[in-house]
Amino acid sequence: MKVLANDGISQSGINALQDAGFEVNTTTVAQAQLANYINDNAIDVILVRSATTVRKELIDTCPSIKIIGRGGVGMDNIDVDYAREKGINVINTPAASSHSVAELVFAHLFGLARYLHNANREMPLEGDSRFKDLKKAYAKGTELKGKTIGIFGFGRIGQATAKVAIGVGMNVLAYDPFLETADLELSFYDGQKLNFNINTVSKEEVLKQSDFITLHVPAQKNYVIGKPEFDMMKDGVIMVNAARGGVIDEIALVESISSGKVARAALDVFEKEPQPEIQLLMNPALSLTPHTGAATNEAQDRIGTELASQIIDILK
Ligand SMILES: NC(=O)c1ccc[n+]([C@@H]2O[C@H](COP(=O)([O-])OP(=O)(O)OC[C@H]3O[C@@H](n4cnc5c(N)ncnc54)[C@H](O)[C@@H]3O)[C@@H](O)[C@H]2O)c1
């Protein structure tokens, strides 16, 4: 059986597939040549991330395909329903990067709470000439422990974020209109496990009571956080969007920073990717990353091994 990992796959995934007798090809074939390549090489499994698309025409032209796999979550680049109608298995790895995103949220939160985003910008420029001024400017940091984090969207990443928050000693408030309660199991280094049951609360409660707010909702038609939601938040709130560009109204965010409602915020995702608004990029109250929430070696390993085990289950 032949697997074409057109957008790459981790070595751990390659090893698992090869151990099970699959031939793994990691050539990146250009989209226009893909159909010919699949047919010439009798490929059984095509694996993609976000770059390669697998549309109806490709599916129709390549009858050897038995599985289409997406390393990651969103499957916008695959005609999933059509493939399934034709009897092709379509698989993905929705949980593989949840903890990676949760840790990026906390990288931003710890950074924002202690002004690391500003200190890292200013120390290279003025750390020698204005050391004492900078020390004073960043003297009013806050701790996360004992504070309340509000989580919008209590699915895989929201729950992974709650686990880290509990570990840090935060109170967790979660809002999710489609989920009433969630059981979280925290595992510790020595094998101990602790269970926490979190009941979701109203949107208003999360907005009004949280010191920190983080978004983990899917992309949707309207903003989840716009001016009315910002107005309800505590003064001086710190917030993070590592969900999708467009779930937060970026103009309302900048205005809420100017008015002091939002003290500082972090963005990993933007309404305009890959060219975020300059007003965001230059805003000193923002901690910024270029959509790297899922980008860890561990997540890539999990994606590879999860895809491999699903392929082996289906085809062996
Ligand atoms: N930054 C990154 O690199 C990165 C990586 C992976 C995923 N993501 C994004 O993170 C988000 C969450 O992913 P996930 O795997 O946890 O998804 P998930 O489907 O497991 O969870 C999403 C949750 O949001 C809830 N929800 C839907 N609409 C809501 C609303 N209006 N208000 C509150 N809750 C709402 C759903 O009921 C669900 O429980 C997605 O937008 C995904 O695209 C970002």
The ligand as an SDF file (V2000), in Angstrom:
LIG
                    3D

 44 48  0  0  0  0  0  0  0  0999 V2000
   -4.1930   29.0430   16.6600 N   0  0  0  0  0  0  0  0  0  0  0  0
   -4.0910   27.8880   16.0420 C   0  0  0  0  0  0  0  0  0  0  0  0
   -3.0540   27.5770   15.4580 O   0  0  0  0  0  0  0  0  0  0  0  0
   -5.2330   26.9080   16.0750 C   0  0  0  0  0  0  0  0  0  0  0  0
   -4.9620   25.5320   15.9950 C   0  0  0  0  0  0  0  0  0  0  0  0
   -6.0250   24.6290   16.0390 C   0  0  0  0  0  0  0  0  0  0  0  0
   -7.3300   25.1060   16.1290 C   0  0  0  0  0  0  0  0  0  0  0  0
   -7.5680   26.4520   16.1880 N   0  0  0  0  0  0  0  0  0  0  0  0
   -8.9410   26.9680   16.3020 C   0  0  0  0  0  0  0  0  0  0  0  0
   -9.3630   26.8520   17.6430 O   0  0  0  0  0  0  0  0  0  0  0  0
  -10.7880   26.8330   17.6880 C   0  0  0  0  0  0  0  0  0  0  0  0
  -11.2970   25.7440   18.6340 C   0  0  0  0  0  0  0  0  0  0  0  0
  -10.8430   24.4690   18.1860 O   0  0  0  0  0  0  0  0  0  0  0  0
  -11.3000   23.1370   18.9600 P   0  0  0  0  0  0  0  0  0  0  0  0
  -10.5020   22.0140   18.3950 O   0  0  0  0  0  0  0  0  0  0  0  0
  -11.2990   23.3660   20.4250 O   0  0  0  0  0  0  0  0  0  0  0  0
  -12.8200   23.0190   18.4410 O   0  0  0  0  0  0  0  0  0  0  0  0
  -14.0250   22.2340   19.1450 P   0  0  0  0  0  0  0  0  0  0  0  0
  -15.0210   22.0200   18.0640 O   0  0  0  0  0  0  0  0  0  0  0  0
  -13.5200   21.0590   19.9060 O   0  0  0  0  0  0  0  0  0  0  0  0
  -14.5920   23.2910   20.2100 O   0  0  0  0  0  0  0  0  0  0  0  0
  -15.2440   24.4790   19.8510 C   0  0  0  0  0  0  0  0  0  0  0  0
  -16.3100   24.7410   20.9050 C   0  0  0  0  0  0  0  0  0  0  0  0
  -16.8470   26.0470   20.6900 O   0  0  0  0  0  0  0  0  0  0  0  0
  -18.2350   25.9870   20.9990 C   0  0  0  0  0  0  0  0  0  0  0  0
  -18.8940   27.1350   20.3940 N   0  0  0  0  0  0  0  0  0  0  0  0
  -19.3930   27.2730   19.1340 C   0  0  0  0  0  0  0  0  0  0  0  0
  -19.8880   28.5120   18.9630 N   0  0  0  0  0  0  0  0  0  0  0  0
  -19.7050   29.1760   20.1350 C   0  0  0  0  0  0  0  0  0  0  0  0
  -19.9950   30.4930   20.5730 C   0  0  0  0  0  0  0  0  0  0  0  0
  -20.5720   31.3840   19.7750 N   0  0  0  0  0  0  0  0  0  0  0  0
  -19.6640   30.8380   21.8330 N   0  0  0  0  0  0  0  0  0  0  0  0
  -19.0620   29.9570   22.6580 C   0  0  0  0  0  0  0  0  0  0  0  0
  -18.7610   28.6800   22.2950 N   0  0  0  0  0  0  0  0  0  0  0  0
  -19.0790   28.3060   21.0480 C   0  0  0  0  0  0  0  0  0  0  0  0
  -18.6750   24.6340   20.4790 C   0  0  0  0  0  0  0  0  0  0  0  0
  -19.8600   24.2050   21.1070 O   0  0  0  0  0  0  0  0  0  0  0  0
  -17.4850   23.7600   20.8410 C   0  0  0  0  0  0  0  0  0  0  0  0
  -17.6430   23.1300   22.0980 O   0  0  0  0  0  0  0  0  0  0  0  0
  -11.2440   26.6640   16.2280 C   0  0  0  0  0  0  0  0  0  0  0  0
  -11.6110   27.9320   15.7220 O   0  0  0  0  0  0  0  0  0  0  0  0
   -9.9900   26.2170   15.5240 C   0  0  0  0  0  0  0  0  0  0  0  0
  -10.0200   26.5950   14.1720 O   0  0  0  0  0  0  0  0  0  0  0  0
   -6.5530   27.3480   16.1790 C   0  0  0  0  0  0  0  0  0  0  0  0
  1  2  1  0
  2  3  2  0
  2  4  1  0
  4  5  1  0
  4 44  2  0
  5  6  2  0
  6  7  1  0
  7  8  2  0
  8  9  1  0
  8 44  1  0
  9 10  1  0
  9 42  1  0
 10 11  1  0
 11 12  1  0
 11 40  1  0
 12 13  1  0
 13 14  1  0
 14 15  2  0
 14 16  1  0
 14 17  1  0
 17 18  1  0
 18 19  2  0
 18 20  1  0
 18 21  1  0
 21 22  1  0
 22 23  1  0
 23 24  1  0
 23 38  1  0
 24 25  1  0
 25 26  1  0
 25 36  1  0
 26 27  1  0
 26 35  1  0
 27 28  2  0
 28 29  1  0
 29 30  1  0
 29 35  2  0
 30 31  1  0
 30 32  2  0
 32 33  1  0
 33 34  2  0
 34 35  1  0
 36 37  1  0
 36 38  1  0
 38 39  1  0
 40 41  1  0
 40 42  1  0
 42 43  1  0
M  CHG  2   8   1  16  -1
M  END
$$$$
